[in-house]
């Protein structure tokens, strides 16, 4: 459950707050921010597809399917954690490049998570995925808290560090450690 909340919130913060972060936090024009936003979404798609390609590549090189998924998940979480670096960078090409890597990693988490979650149950996959997804959105005050933090500090940096960066780091360390229990069929309770 924690993993679903983490990855959904990472994507939600990056998607919803990126244009404001670029415009108000880094001084990009509205047009520049919107053009970059389009590039960001192309990068997220590349990350999503790339996660599958790299997982398959690792498996063909001798890794188990589970280990391949976990390794790709971990790497995508580390890419997502680059939000901590982005929060500290000034306007420029390095910032934009880092944000593209963040986008790749953030959406790359999803196919890994959903593939790994299939190891939790054979009969009730739809229920597990549906309930965890609803929980992630219904009980998440992340946007309100992020907005309040921006209002109080006048900066996106602290919110970006705390909400996006720290959640990415937590996700990278919790991802496969929790899901890894499901690899053993004896752990399947449903």
C-alpha positions, 0 to 999 in steps of 0.5 A: 500500500505504501509503495502505491501511495509513493509512486502515485504521489511522485507522478502527481506532484511532478505532473501538476506542479512542474509548470509552476515550478519552472515559471515561478520557481526558476523564471522560465516563461510560460511558453518555455515551461509548456514546451518543456512540459511536452518534452517531459511527457515524452520522457515519461513515455520513454521511461515507461517503455524503457523499463520494460525493455531493460527488464527483458534485457536483464532477464535475457542476460541471466537475471530472474524475472523478479530480480530484473523487475526489482533492479529496474524498479530500484533504478527508476526510483533513483532517477525519480530521486533526482528531484532532490538535485533539481530542487537545488539547481538554478535555471538552465540546461542541467536542470531541464536534463535532470527533470527529464531523467526524473520523468523517465524514472517516475513513470518507469516505476509503474510498469515495474510495480504493476508487474511485481504486484501480480506476484501478490495474488493470482485470483484477485489481481484486479481487486488488489490493484483497484483498491490500492489505487483508490487508497493512494488517491483518496487518502492522499492530501499531498497537493494541499500540503505541497501548496501550503508549503509553497504558500508559506515559504514562497519557494517550490524548493523545500516542497520539491525536496520533501514531497518528491525527492524524499518519497522517491528515496523511500520508494527506492528502498521500500519497493522490492523489499516489500514486494519481494516477499511475494515471490515465494508462492507460500507467502500468497494468502489469497 
